[in-house]
Amino acid sequence: MTTTEADQVTPEAVEPVGPVESTGTTAGTTVETTAGTVAETAAGATAHERGVHGYHHQKSEHLKRLRRIEGQIRGLQRMVDEDVYCIDILTQVSASTKALQSFALQLLEEHLRHCVADAAAKGGNDVDAKVEEATKAIARMMRT
């Protein structure tokens, strides 16, 4: 069994997720949500404070991408089981790695737009902690 270009899922094959924009009212409080703003409810708690993470609006798309990546990994197992040529397996490993890196980059972008932006809007020491946390995540991603 050899792989073809059609068998490989690359980051370029996955369309980027754009910013979410909507406006409305909730119990008399205006709610405006964009990629860089967090909605406030009538109780005054932001979506971030209620445990809604930056990827919340794209959760189903993220799960779909992760299932596709999981399928690639299962395909690698099958290729090894079927004694497929080494270079074909390495090609699929590379595609799987790139797909995971692309997913991680999207998640990082959403974290910056949601969690870090929320902390910056609030001010205080929380923004420094969020920026440091994001910086460490970027450093980890660069090592791989």
Solvent accessible surface area in square Angstrom, and as a share of the most:
residue,aa,sasa,rsa
1,M,116,0.52
2,T,95,0.55
3,T,25,0.15
4,T,76,0.44
5,E,160,0.72
6,A,99,0.76
7,D,79,0.41
8,Q,42,0.18
9,V,33,0.19
10,T,47,0.27
11,P,30,0.19
12,E,149,0.67
13,A,72,0.56
14,V,28,0.16
15,E,145,0.65
16,P,120,0.76
17,V,35,0.20
18,G,47,0.46
19,P,87,0.55
20,V,46,0.26
21,E,123,0.55
22,S,70,0.45
23,T,105,0.61
24,G,34,0.33
25,T,105,0.61
26,T,66,0.38
27,A,87,0.67
28,G,77,0.74
29,T,43,0.25
30,T,82,0.48
31,V,27,0.16
32,E,99,0.44
33,T,19,0.11
34,T,59,0.34
35,A,22,0.17
36,G,41,0.39
37,T,68,0.39
38,V,19,0.11
39,A,16,0.13
40,E,89,0.40
41,T,35,0.20
42,A,60,0.46
43,A,97,0.75
44,G,44,0.42
45,A,29,0.23
46,T,13,0.08
47,A,11,0.09
48,H,41,0.18
49,E,98,0.44
50,R,120,0.44
51,G,44,0.42
52,V,31,0.18
53,H,92,0.41
54,G,14,0.13
55,Y,81,0.31
56,H,89,0.40
57,H,99,0.44
58,Q,23,0.10
59,K,107,0.45
60,S,78,0.50
61,E,78,0.35
62,H,7,0.03
63,L,72,0.36
64,K,123,0.52
65,R,18,0.06
66,L,66,0.33
67,R,148,0.54
68,R,83,0.30
69,I,11,0.06
70,E,81,0.36
71,G,38,0.37
72,Q,12,0.05
73,I,70,0.36
74,R,142,0.52
75,G,8,0.08
76,L,23,0.11
77,Q,116,0.52
78,R,118,0.43
79,M,3,0.01
80,V,92,0.53
81,D,120,0.62
82,E,84,0.38
83,D,128,0.66
84,V,12,0.07
85,Y,147,0.56
86,C,90,0.54
87,I,95,0.48
88,D,26,0.13
89,I,29,0.15
90,L,105,0.52
91,T,50,0.29
92,Q,11,0.05
93,V,62,0.36
94,S,60,0.38
95,A,7,0.05
96,S,4,0.02
97,T,60,0.35
98,K,106,0.45
99,A,5,0.04
100,L,83,0.41
101,Q,62,0.28
102,S,26,0.17
103,F,24,0.10
104,A,33,0.25
105,L,111,0.55
106,Q,18,0.08
107,L,62,0.31
108,L,20,0.10
109,E,67,0.30
110,E,16,0.07
111,H,44,0.19
112,L,70,0.35
113,R,111,0.41
114,H,23,0.10
115,C,8,0.05
116,V,18,0.10
117,A,28,0.21
118,D,9,0.05
119,A,2,0.02
120,A,56,0.43
121,A,92,0.71
122,K,101,0.43
123,G,31,0.29
124,G,60,0.58
125,N,130,0.67
126,D,69,0.36
127,V,35,0.20
128,D,97,0.50
129,A,59,0.46
130,K,37,0.16
131,V,76,0.44
132,E,94,0.42
133,E,87,0.39
134,A,4,0.03
135,T,77,0.45
136,K,110,0.47
137,A,24,0.18
138,I,67,0.34
139,A,44,0.34
140,R,131,0.48
141,M,60,0.27
142,M,153,0.68
143,R,180,0.66
144,T,123,0.72
